[in-house]
Amino acid sequence: MGKRLKNIISENDFSKSYSVEEAVDMAIKTATTKFNETIDICMNLNIDPKNGEQNVRGKIKLPKSLGKNVKVCVFASDDKQQEAKDAGADIVGSDELVEKVDNGFVDFDRCISTPDMMSKVGKLGKVLGPRNLMPNPKLGSVTNDLKQAIEDAKSGELEFKNSDTLIQAGIAKSDFEKNDVINNIKFFYETISKERPSGIKGDFVKKVSISPTMGPGININLDSFGA
């Protein structure tokens, strides 16, 4: 952890909840690495993940798309790698890329895999899962049609699905204007809130936090989202 990040963390109370605006300020300040960090959102939902009817999944386009900033990683066997590169993938590889990610490399925003690589990519759950980066056939990110999948990812189309009771997604870059980050967070929150399954008792959204790729989680006061 860098000295600047340590100082920022020591100056702020990360056990408290903040307004959306305050949380965004803190997230941008704690994005101190040399690369353009992704700002992730994590929502804790009041659902039973064992009940298939309560799973939350879909795709949206944010008000401020990650667009050209979307860094796409593709796991592909040798015969499909050139196709991925031609389609605009930023990172392409097979076994060596699996090993690199397994060692903690996560400098990308979307992850796609050909079906034949999933037996190896599936073992990266502890790295990719918490960041909502694990390729999923139901969301079109496990496919042999790499051109279409990469085009969808580059267009800013964002996948979301719950993992246990959590939904996590990259919703901004640390170099975005503050208002763009705020608008994306509020739009994502509103979108997920509308996905409330029937039969849920009490509040659907229990907790929301944001964090830069290499920074701490910042809790958001749910009241700051308004009605």
N, C-alpha and C positions, 0 to 999 in steps of 0.2 A: 504494500500500500504506500503510495507516494506521500510526501510530507504535506503537500497542499490539501490532499484529500483527508488526511488525518486531522489537520487543523479544522477543516470544514465540519467534519463529523463531531469533533470535540466542542464546537461552538453551537451545535444544534441538538435538540432533544428529539431523537428518533422514536421515542416511545409515545409521543403525543400524536394527535391527528391534526391535520392542517386543511385549510381550504384548498380547492383545486389550484387556485392562482399561487398560493404560497408553496404548495407541493411542487408545482412546475418550476418555480424559482429555485428550489432546493435541488431538484433533479438535474437541472442544467448546470448548477454550480458544482455538483459532485461528479459530473462527467468530465473527468480530468485526464483521461488517457489521450494518446496521440491520435488514435483513430476516431472517426465520427460515430459515437456510441448510439445504440438504439435505446429509446426510452420505452420500457415495458410496462404494461398494466397487468395487475393480478386482481381478480375478483373472486371472493369466497361466497359461494351460493348456498342457499338453504334447499338442497336437493338430496335425494337418495340416489347415488350413482349406480346402485345395483338395480334400480328400476329403470328399464330402458325408456319408458315414457317420460322420464324426467331428465334425460340427457339433453344438453343444449349444444347445437352444432349449426354452422352455417358459414356464409361468406358475405362480406360487405366491402364497400369502397368508402374510405374515409374522406372527409372534406378536403384535407390536405394530404394528397397521396404521397407515399414514399417515392413513387415514380422512379426516375433514373437513379435515385439513391438506393433502391432495393438491390441488395447484394444477394445473388442467387447461388446456392451451392447444389451441385448435382452429383449424386453417386451413380456411376454408370460403368458397365464393363467396357473393355477396350473398344469394341466395335461400335459403341454408341457415344463415345466421348467426343468425337469430332462433330457429331450432330448437335450435341449440347453446346459446344463452343460456338458453332455457327449460329445457334439460336440466341446467343447472348449471355450464356451462363458465365458467371464471374469466377467460380471455383469448380473444377471438374476433376474427378478421380475415382479410384476404386479402393483397393485394399489399403494403399498408403494414406488415402484421405480418411478412411475409417479409423486408422490408427491415430492420425493427427487429431481428429475430433475427440477420440477417446481420451486423448491426453489434455483436452481442455480447450481446443481451438473452436471458437464460436463467433468469429468475425464475419457473420452473414445473417441475413434477415429471413430468408426462405430456403427451404430444403426440399429437394426433389430426388426421387430414386427410381431407377428401373426395377421392375419386379424381381429380377434375378439377383439383385444386390441386397434385397431386404433381409435375407437370412443373416447377413453381417451387420447391416445398418440397424436392425432390430435390437442388437446388443448395446446400442448407444443410448438407450432409454434414459439412463441416469444423467446424461449430458443434454440430450435434445428434448426430452420430455418436459422438464421444468420450464423450458423456454418456448414451449409450444412449437417446436421445430421438427418433431418427428413426422416423416412422410406418412400420409394416410391415403389408402386407395379410395375411400369414400369421399375424400375432398379433392381427388384428382392429382395428388402429388406423388402417387406411386403409379407410374405409367411408362409405356414405351413411346408415347407421343410426346417426346420431350419438347418439341417446338411449341406446341400449344400450351403445355404446362409452364414453360418459361415465359411465354408471352403473357399469360394470365398473372404470373407472379410480378413481372415487370410493370404491368398496368396498374399496380397498387391494390389489386384485389387481395383482401385479407381474410384468412381462414380463422375461424374460432371454434373451439369445442372444449367441453369440460374434461378435465383429468381429475377423477375423483370429484371433489366438490369445488375445484378451482377452474377458472378460465384465465389463461394467460396469453398475451399477444404483444408484439412490438407495434406501437401505434405512432411513433414519431422518431425523428433523429435529433441528436443533441444540438445540431446547428439550425434547427427550425426556429422561426420567430415564436416568441412566447405565446402569442394569441393562437397560432396554428396548433401548437401542442395542446393548449387548453381546449380548443374546439374539437380536436380529435378525441381527447379523453372524454369529453361530455357526450359526443356522438356515439362513441363505443359504449359508454355506460347506458345511454338511453336505448341503444339497440338491444343490448343484452337484457335490460329490464323488461322489454316488450316480449322477450322469449319465455317469460314465466310460464312453466308448465301448469296445467290444471291440477288441482288437489293440493297445492302448496299452502300450508298454513303459516301465518305470520309473514315477516319480511322475507322477500326473495333474495335480495342482496344483503349479505351480512357484513362484508368488509371489502374495501378497495385500497390498493396501494400501487404506487408507481416506483420505478427504479431505473437508473441508467445501467447499461450492460455490466459495468464493473463497480457500481456504487451500491449504497444501502437502500433498503426499502423505505418508502415514505408513506405513511398512512394518510388517507384522505377522509375528512369528516363528511359523512354521507349527506348531511344537511346542506352542504355547500353546493350540491347538485340541484337543489330546489325540488319542486314537486314533480 
